[in-house]
Amino acid sequence: MSRLAGRVAFITGAASGIGGACAERFAREGASIAGLDVQKPPDAAWRKVVESAPDAVFLEADVRDEPSIERAVATAVERFGRIDILVNAAGVLGVGGVDALDAAEWDRIVDINLKGTYLVSKHVLRPMLARQSGSVIHLASVEGLLGMSQQAAYNASKGGVVMLTRNMAADYGLQGIRVNCLCPGYIETPMTAVLSQPGLEAIRGQFVQAHLLGRSGRPEEVAAAALFLASEDASFVTGAALVVDGGFSAARRVGV
């Protein structure tokens, strides 16, 4: 089944994690792939993309650097002629309450998670607007929907992504462009691997067990939700914050 046959997908954070899983799944579904990240993907991971999409291109750029983003988008359009799908998956974690959070760390988190989403969208929207068609998918988080202790900058950045999604859905719906976001729970990626370090096992366990399914998620499970939003199956879906969190935000079990 090729649900994205003939489509071109521009995916940030494509070197690993959810972005990498989206690149691989979208390629298997027939899309041409322009992957972007601040670092090159492992050869084995990118080989899986190229096996399904031989014309795939990887572009090395920082989502905080507007000139490099503009060049990367131009390269993708020159190579493929258009961009049909954007997945903004580049992101970072951060820890700290407002009283103790260094301003430079706040800027790093917000600039990558929120400003980077804006900058990439800005330049990908232009070829989409020229064609009056497109699907934009931002990676937010359940932490963009509910607060989490010691996550001030991350909460704020992901909450901003959710609201940016709704704003863009309002601004571009009449131009044939759908804009949605995904709100994952705890997903096993290089970004969340920090909680597997010695001394943090109890915190990780507590967080994982708060998911009603009793486990963490896998990148490919989020990629499957992204595929839905990118495909014609979601032709009447825009402005949505689709939760993919194993029930984390739905309820808490208590010992009754």
C-alpha positions as CSV (number, residue, x, y, z in Angstrom):
1,M,0.0,0.0,0.0
2,S,1.4,3.4,-1.0
3,R,-0.6,6.1,0.7
4,L,1.9,8.8,-0.2
5,A,2.8,7.8,-3.7
6,G,4.1,10.7,-5.7
7,R,4.3,13.0,-2.7
8,V,7.4,14.9,-1.5
9,A,8.0,15.1,2.3
10,F,10.3,17.5,4.0
11,I,11.2,16.2,7.5
12,T,13.3,17.9,10.1
13,G,15.0,16.0,12.9
14,A,15.3,13.2,10.3
15,A,18.6,11.8,11.7
16,S,17.0,9.8,14.5
17,G,14.0,9.4,16.8
18,I,10.5,10.3,15.6
19,G,11.8,12.3,12.6
20,G,13.9,9.3,11.5
21,A,10.9,7.0,11.9
22,C,8.8,9.3,9.8
23,A,11.4,9.4,7.0
24,E,11.5,5.6,6.9
25,R,7.7,5.1,7.1
26,F,6.9,7.8,4.6
27,A,9.5,6.4,2.1
28,R,7.9,3.0,2.4
29,E,4.6,4.6,1.6
30,G,5.9,6.0,-1.6
31,A,7.0,9.5,-0.7
32,S,10.2,11.2,-1.9
33,I,12.1,12.3,1.2
34,A,14.1,15.5,1.9
35,G,15.5,14.9,5.4
36,L,17.1,17.6,7.5
37,D,19.0,17.6,10.7
38,V,21.9,19.3,12.5
39,Q,23.9,16.1,12.2
40,K,24.1,13.3,9.7
41,P,22.0,10.2,10.4
42,P,23.6,6.8,11.0
43,D,24.4,5.1,7.7
44,A,22.2,2.1,8.5
45,A,19.2,4.3,9.4
46,W,19.4,6.4,6.2
47,R,20.0,3.3,4.1
48,K,16.5,2.1,5.2
49,V,15.1,5.4,3.8
50,V,17.0,5.1,0.5
51,E,15.9,1.5,0.0
52,S,12.3,2.7,-0.4
53,A,13.1,6.2,-1.8
54,P,16.3,6.0,-3.9
55,D,16.0,9.7,-4.7
56,A,16.0,10.7,-1.0
57,V,18.3,13.6,-0.1
58,F,19.7,14.5,3.4
59,L,20.4,18.2,4.2
60,E,22.5,19.2,7.1
61,A,21.2,22.4,8.7
62,D,20.2,23.9,12.1
63,V,16.5,24.9,12.4
64,R,17.6,28.0,14.3
65,D,19.5,29.3,11.3
66,E,17.1,30.9,8.8
67,P,19.5,31.3,5.8
68,S,20.5,27.6,6.0
69,I,16.8,26.6,6.2
70,E,16.0,28.8,3.2
71,R,18.8,27.1,1.2
72,A,17.7,23.6,2.3
73,V,14.1,24.2,1.2
74,A,15.3,25.7,-2.1
75,T,17.4,22.6,-2.6
76,A,14.5,20.3,-2.0
77,V,12.2,22.2,-4.3
78,E,14.9,22.3,-7.0
79,R,15.4,18.5,-6.7
80,F,11.7,17.4,-6.5
81,G,9.8,20.4,-7.9
82,R,7.6,20.9,-4.9
83,I,7.0,20.0,-1.2
84,D,3.7,18.3,-0.3
85,I,4.3,17.4,3.3
86,L,6.2,19.0,6.1
87,V,7.0,17.2,9.4
88,N,8.7,19.5,12.0
89,A,10.2,16.9,14.3
90,A,13.4,18.6,15.3
91,G,13.4,19.2,19.1
92,V,15.3,19.1,22.4
93,L,14.5,18.4,26.0
94,G,15.4,20.7,28.9
95,V,15.1,20.6,32.7
96,G,14.6,23.4,35.2
97,G,12.1,25.6,36.9
98,V,11.9,29.3,36.1
99,D,13.8,30.4,39.2
100,A,16.9,28.3,38.3
101,L,16.8,28.1,34.5
102,D,19.6,29.9,32.8
103,A,18.4,32.4,30.1
104,A,20.7,30.8,27.5
105,E,19.2,27.4,28.2
106,W,15.7,28.9,27.9
107,D,16.7,30.4,24.5
108,R,18.2,27.1,23.3
109,I,15.0,25.1,24.1
110,V,12.5,27.6,22.8
111,D,14.6,28.5,19.7
112,I,14.8,24.9,18.6
113,N,11.4,23.7,19.5
114,L,9.3,26.7,18.7
115,K,11.2,29.2,16.7
116,G,12.7,26.4,14.5
117,T,9.2,25.1,13.8
118,Y,8.2,28.6,12.7
119,L,11.3,29.2,10.5
120,V,11.0,25.9,8.7
121,S,7.2,26.4,8.2
122,K,7.8,29.9,6.9
123,H,10.0,28.7,4.0
124,V,8.1,25.5,3.2
125,L,4.7,27.3,3.2
126,R,5.8,29.3,0.2
127,P,6.0,26.5,-2.3
128,M,2.9,25.0,-0.7
129,L,1.0,28.3,-1.2
130,A,2.1,28.4,-4.8
131,R,0.4,25.0,-5.3
132,Q,-2.5,25.7,-2.9
133,S,-2.0,22.4,-1.3
134,G,-0.1,20.8,1.5
135,S,0.0,19.0,4.9
136,V,2.0,20.4,7.8
137,I,2.6,18.3,10.9
138,H,4.3,19.7,13.9
139,L,5.7,17.6,16.7
140,A,4.4,19.0,20.0
141,S,4.1,16.9,23.2
142,V,1.6,16.0,25.9
143,E,3.7,18.6,27.8
144,G,2.2,21.2,25.4
145,L,-1.2,20.3,26.8
146,L,-0.5,19.8,30.5
147,G,2.2,21.1,32.9
148,M,5.1,19.1,34.2
149,S,7.3,20.0,37.1
150,Q,10.8,21.2,36.3
151,Q,10.0,21.5,32.6
152,A,9.4,25.3,32.3
153,A,11.0,26.0,28.9
154,Y,10.0,22.6,27.3
155,N,6.3,23.1,28.4
156,A,6.3,26.6,27.1
157,S,7.9,25.7,23.8
158,K,5.6,22.8,23.2
159,G,2.5,24.7,24.3
160,G,3.5,27.3,21.8
161,V,3.7,24.7,19.0
162,V,0.1,23.6,19.8
163,M,-1.1,27.2,19.5
164,L,1.0,27.8,16.4
165,T,-0.7,24.8,14.9
166,R,-4.1,26.3,15.5
167,N,-3.1,29.7,14.2
168,M,-1.6,28.2,11.0
169,A,-4.7,26.1,10.4
170,A,-6.8,29.3,10.5
171,D,-4.4,31.2,8.3
172,Y,-3.9,28.6,5.5
173,G,-7.0,26.4,5.4
174,L,-8.6,28.3,2.6
175,Q,-5.4,27.9,0.6
176,G,-5.7,24.1,0.7
177,I,-3.1,23.6,3.5
178,R,-3.9,21.4,6.5
179,V,-1.9,22.0,9.7
180,N,-2.0,19.6,12.6
181,C,0.3,18.6,15.5
182,L,1.1,15.4,17.3
183,C,1.4,15.3,21.1
184,P,3.4,12.2,22.0
185,G,4.0,10.9,25.5
186,Y,7.2,9.3,26.6
187,I,8.8,7.8,23.4
188,E,12.0,5.8,23.4
189,T,14.3,8.0,21.4
190,P,17.9,9.4,21.7
191,M,16.3,12.6,23.1
192,T,14.6,10.8,26.0
193,A,17.6,8.4,26.7
194,V,18.8,10.8,29.4
195,L,16.2,9.3,31.8
196,S,17.9,5.9,31.4
197,Q,21.1,7.2,33.0
198,P,22.1,5.9,36.4
199,G,20.2,7.6,39.2
200,L,17.2,8.4,37.1
201,E,15.7,5.0,36.8
202,A,13.0,5.7,39.4
203,I,11.9,8.9,37.7
204,R,11.8,7.1,34.3
205,G,9.8,4.2,35.8
206,Q,7.3,6.6,37.4
207,F,6.8,8.5,34.2
208,V,6.4,5.4,32.1
209,Q,4.0,3.7,34.5
210,A,1.8,6.9,34.3
211,H,0.9,5.8,30.8
212,L,-2.3,3.7,30.9
213,L,-0.8,1.1,28.6
214,G,2.0,0.6,31.2
215,R,4.9,1.2,28.7
216,S,6.7,3.9,26.8
217,G,6.0,4.4,23.1
218,R,8.1,3.7,20.0
219,P,9.0,6.2,17.3
220,E,7.3,4.1,14.6
221,E,4.0,4.4,16.5
222,V,4.2,8.2,16.3
223,A,5.3,7.9,12.6
224,A,2.1,5.9,12.0
225,A,0.0,8.8,13.4
226,A,2.0,11.3,11.3
227,L,1.3,9.1,8.2
228,F,-2.4,9.4,8.9
229,L,-2.2,13.2,9.1
230,A,-0.1,13.4,6.0
231,S,-2.4,11.2,3.9
232,E,-5.8,11.7,2.3
233,D,-7.4,9.7,5.1
234,A,-7.1,13.0,7.1
235,S,-8.4,15.2,4.3
236,F,-10.9,16.9,6.7
237,V,-8.6,17.2,9.7
238,T,-6.9,20.5,10.4
239,G,-6.0,22.4,13.6
240,A,-5.9,19.2,15.6
241,A,-3.6,18.3,18.4
242,L,-3.6,14.5,18.1
243,V,-2.5,12.8,21.3
244,V,-0.3,9.7,20.9
245,D,0.6,9.1,24.6
246,G,-0.6,5.6,25.7
247,G,-3.2,7.3,27.8
248,F,-0.8,9.5,29.8
249,S,-3.0,12.6,29.6
250,A,-6.4,10.7,29.8
251,A,-6.5,9.5,33.4
252,R,-4.6,8.4,36.5
253,R,-5.1,5.0,38.1
254,V,-5.7,5.1,41.9
255,G,-5.9,2.2,44.4
256,V,-9.7,2.1,44.8
